[in-house]
């Protein structure tokens, strides 16, 4: 993990909104971690494409969640991932 995190900045999910407002994250090599708190049943768009929505949290502030929308190959590969997975 130390090797993978070398020269990267950890931004907690609960800090993401304030960091996006204060910093230009496009210029920083950063990572975040989250736990899947809730999964919505896969849904379809008007054109028939299926997608998933996950609610993620860093377990530091349970009031600060991020919704992650999964489309295309990412949805196909990961839609069965269990709640509680990091």
Secondary structure, 3 states (H helix, E strand, C coil): CHHHHCCCEECCHHHHHHHHHHCCHHHCCEECCCEEEEEEEEEECCCCCEEEEEEEECCCCCCCCEEEEECHHHHHHHCCCCCCCC
